[in-house]
């Protein structure tokens, strides 16, 4: 299952599970970013936490 989120700059990010990892994927200026965590800690690191990290990246 893929969930879609919008970053503060309007970029669409996809949140999904790949090989035991929860991954947030987005593209900016032809660069693809993947922020991931082990699925076993997904109760502690929420999609919103990964969005906060993505939004903190200074482009």
Backbone bond lengths (Angstrom), bond angles and torsions (degrees), N, CA, C in turn:
res aa  C-N    CA-C-N  psi(-1)  N-CA   C-N-CA  omega(-1)  CA-C   N-CA-C  phi
1 X - - - 1.448 - - 1.532 108.78 -
2 X 1.301 116.50 137.59 1.459 123.40 179.25 1.523 108.50 -116.06
3 X 1.336 115.51 127.97 1.460 121.03 174.54 1.525 107.33 -107.67
4 X 1.314 115.67 144.47 1.457 121.06 -178.95 1.528 109.59 -110.46
5 X 1.330 114.83 134.41 1.459 122.08 177.36 1.520 108.32 -128.64
6 X 1.327 115.86 159.75 1.461 120.31 176.33 1.519 108.96 -114.82
7 X 1.334 115.82 128.29 1.456 120.97 176.69 1.524 109.27 -76.15
8 X 1.343 116.64 166.10 1.467 120.31 -176.60 1.527 113.31 -63.16
9 X 1.346 117.00 -20.58 1.464 120.41 178.12 1.537 112.19 -91.78
10 X 1.344 116.66 6.53 1.452 120.96 176.84 1.521 114.96 91.85
11 X 1.323 117.65 -5.82 1.466 121.98 179.82 1.528 108.99 -72.46
12 X 1.316 116.37 139.15 1.463 121.92 178.04 1.522 109.05 -85.97
13 X 1.334 115.92 132.43 1.460 122.17 177.96 1.530 108.59 -119.89
14 X 1.327 115.96 140.85 1.463 121.72 178.61 1.523 109.42 -107.66
15 X 1.332 115.65 134.48 1.458 122.78 179.66 1.524 107.32 -113.53
16 X 1.343 116.30 124.97 1.469 120.26 -176.23 1.519 110.49 -151.50
17 X 1.327 116.43 170.64 1.459 122.26 175.14 1.519 108.69 -106.67
18 X 1.351 114.99 128.02 1.458 121.47 178.77 1.528 108.23 -132.90
19 X 1.311 116.65 117.46 1.471 122.25 175.33 1.519 113.37 48.46
20 X 1.325 117.90 47.41 1.453 121.90 176.27 1.515 115.02 83.00
21 X 1.319 117.48 7.62 1.462 121.80 177.80 1.511 109.79 -121.80
22 X 1.326 116.07 141.35 1.457 121.01 170.56 1.515 106.43 -90.65
23 X 1.329 115.87 128.92 1.463 121.28 -170.60 1.518 110.59 -128.99
24 X 1.326 115.33 134.62 1.454 122.17 171.74 1.524 106.42 -107.32
25 X 1.340 117.04 122.05 1.462 122.35 -175.06 1.522 109.13 -122.49
26 X 1.337 115.69 133.35 1.459 120.37 176.08 1.521 109.14 -153.18
27 X 1.335 115.67 161.22 1.468 121.72 -178.95 1.520 110.40 -124.77
28 X 1.344 114.28 137.38 1.457 121.22 175.33 1.525 107.58 -140.35
29 X 1.317 115.78 126.28 1.470 121.86 177.84 1.530 112.58 50.66
30 X 1.305 116.91 49.32 1.469 124.20 177.92 1.534 114.04 66.27
31 X 1.333 118.00 12.98 1.464 122.02 173.64 1.519 107.90 -108.80
32 X 1.331 116.51 136.72 1.454 120.76 176.93 1.520 109.11 -104.80
33 X 1.319 115.64 131.83 1.455 122.59 179.76 1.522 109.03 -112.22
34 X 1.328 116.42 139.67 1.456 122.18 176.43 1.530 107.78 -132.17
35 X 1.307 116.02 116.34 1.458 121.78 176.24 1.518 105.91 -110.38
36 X 1.341 116.43 123.50 1.462 118.39 -173.28 1.521 112.02 -133.85
37 X 1.335 114.20 157.56 1.453 122.62 173.52 1.526 107.95 -138.46
38 X 1.297 115.66 155.58 1.463 120.82 174.87 1.531 108.33 -65.83
39 X 1.306 116.75 133.89 1.464 122.01 -177.34 1.530 112.08 -58.17
40 X 1.337 117.01 -26.04 1.470 120.47 -178.20 1.524 112.91 -66.60
41 X 1.317 118.13 -18.54 1.467 120.53 178.76 1.527 111.98 -109.72
42 X 1.311 116.65 16.89 1.464 120.36 -176.67 1.525 112.52 -65.05
43 X 1.327 117.69 -18.86 1.461 119.13 176.19 1.528 111.07 -75.58
44 X 1.331 117.65 -19.80 1.464 122.19 179.00 1.522 112.58 -99.71
45 X 1.328 116.78 -32.21 1.463 121.62 179.77 1.524 107.73 -114.13
46 X 1.315 115.05 101.56 1.462 121.51 -174.09 1.526 110.99 -84.62
47 X 1.322 117.22 166.72 1.468 119.38 173.98 1.532 111.57 -56.88
48 X 1.322 116.55 -34.09 1.462 120.36 179.68 1.531 110.86 -64.58
49 X 1.331 117.60 -34.96 1.467 120.77 176.78 1.524 110.53 -65.14
50 X 1.323 116.87 -40.77 1.464 119.87 177.14 1.523 110.93 -67.31
51 X 1.330 117.31 -35.31 1.467 120.48 175.90 1.527 110.79 -64.69
52 X 1.318 117.01 -38.71 1.463 120.05 177.05 1.526 110.52 -61.19
53 X 1.326 116.48 -41.33 1.463 120.80 178.02 1.523 110.15 -63.86
54 X 1.333 116.06 -46.47 1.471 120.42 -179.45 1.530 110.52 -61.50
55 X 1.326 116.77 -40.82 1.462 120.21 -179.65 1.531 112.47 -70.56
56 X 1.315 117.50 -18.64 1.468 120.49 -179.52 1.520 113.13 -85.59
57 X 1.328 117.01 -11.19 1.465 120.46 179.62 1.524 108.23 -70.49
58 X 1.321 115.30 126.17 1.468 120.54 -179.07 1.533 108.21 -88.99
59 X 1.312 116.52 113.02 1.451 121.42 -176.33 1.498 108.72 -85.86
